[in-house]
Amino acid sequence: MCNCIIDNEASTLQWLKDRAGESALIEKGDASNGFQNLVVNMRTGVWRGHFDYRYNYQRIKKDKTPGRIEKKTIAVHFTYCPFCGVKYEA
C-alpha cells in the first residue's frame, strides 16, 4: 500500500505556498479543497482515486419516441496508484 495521494496532496500544497511567497495566504481549508474524487475503502483503509465519466441517457418510450435527456455520471475507480503504479488491494 502506498501513501502517494496523501504525500502528493501535501507536496502540492507546499509548492503552491512556496510559489505564492508572501503575496498570498494558501491553506487547504475544508474537505472541498485538495484532490477531488477520492474514496476510502472502509475495509482496508486505502484511499483510491477515480474518474467521473459523464454521459447523456435518453430512454426510448413505449411509443418508440425518444424521452427526455438525462445527464448521468458513473465512477471509474483506479486499479493502480496513478502516481507510483502500485496495485491497490481489493
Secondary structure, 3 states (H helix, E strand, C coil): CCCHHHHHHHHHHHHHHHHHHHHCCCCCCCCCCCCCCEEECCCCCCEEEEEEEEEEEEEECCCCCEEEEEEEEEEEECCECCCCCCECCC
